[in-house]
């Protein structure tokens, strides 16, 4: 019942057309929106005192290379400690245009999570105060969590195994 109330509030605040693919895996209300709307939605959810989604618990990048035109995405988990409400929002966008608005002006915790998504997936957050690699070396010219590489490197000599035919 709580998810039904949350979904009704989301539709009241942002309109029913703002969300697609609404589901409840494992009891967690999950909805997809667009990157053009995500900043306004999350800002509105933080300001709304009825549901009070003040806490950004997780933000991470995802890569589905077979989804042409929507290869990259971001997942946002929001939590209301006072209302005991959780919400998962997703956005998808093409790998050729990996630009998303920053949330660091709304949630300070988004700063490092956005840097991680940039570092591993190449998502560019417009308006981020310090978008640079956080875990990988600065001169790395690829994004290691994108599925753009062969699963097996045939040139590695340490993988030569005479007994098993490698």
VMD Tcl script that draws the C-alpha trace (Angstrom):
set ca {
  {0.00 0.00 0.00}
  {2.85 2.39 0.74}
  {4.16 2.09 -2.84}
  {0.71 2.93 -4.21}
  {0.63 6.09 -2.08}
  {4.16 7.03 -3.21}
  {3.31 6.47 -6.89}
  {0.16 8.58 -6.54}
  {2.23 11.37 -4.98}
  {4.80 11.14 -7.79}
  {2.02 11.45 -10.37}
  {0.55 14.42 -8.49}
  {3.90 16.23 -8.31}
  {5.31 15.47 -11.75}
  {2.51 14.01 -13.87}
  {1.86 10.41 -14.85}
  {3.77 10.86 -18.10}
  {7.02 11.59 -16.22}
  {7.51 7.91 -15.38}
  {7.59 4.72 -17.44}
  {8.30 1.08 -16.67}
  {6.93 1.32 -13.13}
  {7.43 -1.90 -11.17}
  {7.99 -3.17 -7.64}
  {10.85 -5.69 -7.63}
  {11.31 -7.04 -4.10}
  {8.84 -4.43 -2.85}
  {10.92 -1.43 -3.97}
  {9.04 1.03 -6.17}
  {11.08 1.47 -9.35}
  {10.40 3.85 -12.21}
  {12.20 5.07 -15.30}
  {12.27 8.72 -16.34}
  {14.38 10.83 -18.70}
  {17.68 12.56 -18.13}
  {15.99 15.85 -18.99}
  {13.59 15.43 -16.05}
  {15.76 13.67 -13.44}
  {17.21 16.82 -11.82}
  {13.81 18.46 -11.39}
  {12.25 15.26 -10.09}
  {14.93 14.61 -7.48}
  {14.93 18.29 -6.41}
  {11.15 18.15 -6.07}
  {11.28 14.92 -4.08}
  {13.75 16.44 -1.64}
  {11.59 19.54 -1.14}
  {8.30 17.68 -0.77}
  {7.61 17.27 2.96}
  {4.86 14.68 2.51}
  {7.24 11.95 1.34}
  {10.49 13.62 2.49}
  {12.97 11.77 0.25}
  {15.95 13.68 1.66}
  {18.61 10.97 1.45}
  {20.38 9.83 -1.73}
  {21.65 6.41 -0.69}
  {23.05 5.17 -3.99}
  {23.75 6.44 -7.46}
  {25.50 4.20 -9.95}
  {26.10 3.76 -13.64}
  {24.96 0.79 -15.70}
  {25.79 -0.45 -19.19}
  {23.55 -2.51 -21.46}
  {25.47 -2.60 -24.77}
  {22.65 -4.45 -26.58}
  {20.09 -1.68 -25.89}
  {20.79 0.46 -28.96}
  {20.25 4.13 -28.16}
  {20.03 3.43 -24.43}
  {23.32 1.67 -23.76}
  {24.22 3.67 -20.64}
  {22.12 4.53 -17.64}
  {22.08 5.79 -14.10}
  {20.23 4.34 -11.13}
  {19.27 6.52 -8.16}
  {18.10 5.18 -4.79}
  {16.33 7.69 -2.54}
  {15.24 7.13 1.05}
  {13.04 8.95 3.52}
  {14.18 8.21 7.05}
  {11.12 9.87 8.62}
  {8.52 8.20 6.37}
  {10.41 4.91 5.83}
  {9.97 5.24 2.06}
  {12.43 4.05 -0.58}
  {12.39 4.79 -4.29}
  {14.54 3.68 -7.22}
  {14.69 5.88 -10.32}
  {16.41 4.96 -13.58}
  {17.41 6.91 -16.66}
  {18.91 5.64 -19.92}
  {20.80 7.44 -22.69}
  {23.00 6.65 -25.71}
  {26.69 5.88 -25.24}
  {27.45 8.49 -27.92}
  {25.89 11.23 -25.74}
  {26.65 10.35 -22.09}
  {25.63 13.70 -20.60}
  {23.47 13.96 -17.46}
  {22.79 16.92 -15.14}
  {24.63 16.83 -11.83}
  {22.81 16.27 -8.55}
  {25.68 17.62 -6.45}
  {23.78 20.90 -6.07}
  {20.92 18.98 -4.43}
  {22.71 16.17 -2.58}
  {26.34 16.64 -1.53}
  {26.74 12.86 -1.47}
  {26.25 12.84 -5.25}
  {29.67 14.46 -5.74}
  {31.80 11.35 -5.34}
  {29.18 8.98 -6.76}
  {29.11 11.05 -9.95}
  {32.89 11.05 -10.12}
  {32.82 7.25 -9.83}
  {30.24 6.96 -12.64}
  {32.41 9.24 -14.78}
  {35.54 7.26 -13.94}
  {34.09 3.84 -14.76}
  {31.35 4.54 -17.35}
  {32.28 7.90 -18.88}
  {29.05 9.64 -17.85}
  {29.59 13.41 -17.99}
  {27.69 15.35 -15.33}
  {27.03 18.92 -16.43}
  {27.51 21.41 -13.62}
  {29.65 19.10 -11.49}
  {32.20 21.16 -9.50}
  {35.17 18.77 -9.93}
  {34.48 16.05 -12.50}
  {37.72 14.09 -12.67}
  {38.77 10.49 -12.15}
  {38.52 9.33 -8.58}
  {39.86 5.74 -8.58}
  {41.62 5.14 -11.90}
  {44.77 6.83 -13.20}
  {44.30 10.20 -14.89}
  {45.74 9.16 -18.26}
  {43.42 6.15 -18.66}
  {41.81 6.52 -22.08}
  {38.89 4.10 -21.62}
  {36.13 3.41 -19.15}
  {36.62 -0.03 -17.56}
  {33.01 -0.84 -16.63}
  {31.70 -0.40 -20.16}
  {31.35 -3.72 -21.89}
  {33.50 -2.70 -24.87}
  {36.25 -5.28 -24.68}
  {36.75 -8.96 -25.50}
  {36.18 -11.33 -22.60}
  {39.48 -13.11 -23.17}
  {42.82 -11.51 -24.07}
  {44.56 -13.94 -26.41}
  {47.90 -12.14 -26.16}
  {48.47 -12.81 -22.46}
  {51.35 -15.21 -21.94}
  {50.53 -15.91 -18.31}
  {47.36 -17.69 -19.43}
  {49.21 -20.30 -21.49}
  {48.13 -23.65 -20.17}
  {49.52 -26.66 -21.99}
  {47.31 -29.12 -20.13}
  {43.96 -27.52 -20.92}
  {44.62 -26.20 -24.43}
  {44.84 -22.46 -23.91}
}
mol new
graphics top color blue
foreach p $ca { graphics top sphere $p radius 0.5 }
foreach p [lrange $ca 0 end-1] q [lrange $ca 1 end] { graphics top cylinder $p $q radius 0.2 }
display resetview
